[in-house]
Amino acid sequence: MGLGGWILLGVIVAIVLWAISAYNRMVGSRNQVDNAWSQIDVQLKRRHDLIPNLVQVVKDAMGYEQDTLKAVIAARNTALTAKGPAEVSQAENALTVATGRLLALTEAYPDLKANTNVMALQEELTATENKISFARQFYNDSVMAFNNALQMFPNNLIARQFGFQPREHFAVPETEKEVPQVKLR
């Protein structure tokens, strides 16, 4: 084999090694996205488990607010069956709104404000909301890195060849996009 043959073989080996490396990076990035979604799922399950406990604790004291309690349970049930980032995001947004109404109503009941179980559940729910926010941020960062890897040349050639598909971001609920209003007396 002449010098030209060795050079051609070297170029082919370099291209194959690059393709293997690019494929492995995309697989790793895809797995990171899947792991990030699993972390969101864990926190959402925790949230879904806390809400019935909160409803049960406040149910008797909030006799006139049964519609609010039913709305929270209905929103939770919808969130439990949601699939995919877009549908989960929309369902969780509705659950956030319904839960926010419930928590706002508990402020109108002095017995509930003083109830240690209600206070503990509210703190757990707040902590869980913060964990969901962090998990959503990590997921969206992972999706951005994965989607960038799929779309950038020359990785897009490998991605297309092996059927890698872009992933959806977990959208910020509309209620979190609104600017809070501060009213001074």
N, C-alpha and C positions, 0 to 999 in steps of 0.2 A: 504494500500500500504506500502510495506516494504522499508527499507533504499535503497536497490538496485533499486527499482522502482523509488524512488525520484531522485537518482543519474542519472539514465537513462533519466528521464524526464528533468532534469537540463541540461544534455548534449545535448539533442534534442532541447531544447529551445535556448541554446547558439549557436548551429549550425544554426538554423533558423534565429536568430537575426544577426549573422555574414553574412549570405547569403543576407538578406535584406539590410544590411549596404553596402556590397560589390556591390550589384546591384545598389543601390542609388548613390554610388560614381561613378560608371561607367556611369550612366545616366548623372550625373552632369558634368563629364569630357567630354562626347560626346556633351553635349549642349554647353560647353565652346569652343570646336572645331568648332561647327556650328556658334557660335557667332563670333569667330575669323575670319572665312571665310567670314562672312557678312561684317566685317570691311574692309577686303581686297576688297571685291566687291564694297563697298561704295567709296573707294579711286580710284579704277579702273574706276568707272563710272565718277568720277570727272575728271580724266585724259582724258577719252574718250570725255567728254564734252569740255575740253579746246583745244584739238587738232584741231577740225574744225575751232575754232576761230583764232588760230594761223595761220593755212593754209590760211584762208580768208584774214587776215591782210597782209601776205607776198606775196600772189598770184600775185598781179599786179606788184610788184617790181621785182619779180623773174621770169620774162617772159621766160627766157632760161632754167629754172629749173623745168619745168612742170613734167618731169619724177619723180623727187624727191617728188613733191607734190602728184602725183598720188600714189606713193609707200607708202607714209604716210597714205593716206586715205584708200588704200587697206589693209594695216596692221591694221588700226583701225577697219575696218569692220570685218576682220577676228577675231580680239580680242573680238569684241562684241558678236560673236556667239560661242566662245569657251566655253566648259563645263568641269568641273572637274579640279583639281589642275594641272595635267600634261599637259593637252591641253591648259589651260589658261596660264600656265608658258611659254610654247613654243610660243604662240601667242603674249604674252606681251613682250617676248624677241625680237621678230621680230619688234614689234611696237617701242620698245626702240631704236633699231638700226636705224630704219627709221627716228624717231624723232631726234635722235642724228645727223644724216646726215643733216636734215633740219636746225637744230640749228647751225651746223657748217657752212652751206652755208650762213646763215644770216650774219655771220661775214664778208663775202666778199662784202656785200652791205652796203656802208656807210649810206645810207638813212634809212635802216632797223635798223642798230646799234643805230641810233639816235632816232628812233621812240619809243615814250613812250609806245604805245600799245604793241609793240613787246617786249620791255623790261619787262613790267608788266606780259605779258603772259609767258615769259621765267621764271620769278621769281615764278609765280604760278605753272608752270610745275615742276620746281625744288623742290618747297615745297611739291607738291603732290608726286613726286618720293620719297622724304624722308619719307612721311607718308606711302606710299606703303611698303617701306623697313621695317619700324617699325611694320606695320600690318603683314607683311610676317613673321617676326621674332616671333611675338606673336603667330601667327597661328602654325608655326612649333614647337614652344615650347609646345603648347597645344596638338598638334598631338603626339609629343614624349611622353608626360605624359599619354595620353589616350592609346596609343599603348603599353606602358610599363605596364599599369594597366591590359590590356587585356592579356598580355603574361605571367605575373608573377603568380606563383602558390601561393595560391589556387584560386585567382581571375579568372584564365583562365577556371576553371571549370564552374563558373557562366557565364562568357562571352560566352563560347561555348554553354551552355544550352539556353541562351536567344538570341543568334544570333548576338552578337556584332561583328563588323568587323573592322579590322585596317583601318586607314585613310592614304591617301597619303600626303607626304610633298609637299609644294610649292617650287619647286626646284629653285636654284639660276641660273639665266640666264648665259649662257656660257660667254657672254661679261663681266659679272661682276667677273668671275673667272680668267680672264686674268690679268697678272701682268702689270701695266702701265710701259711704257718705258720712261725713262728720258734720254734726249739727251742734253749733254752740248756742247757748241761750242768750 
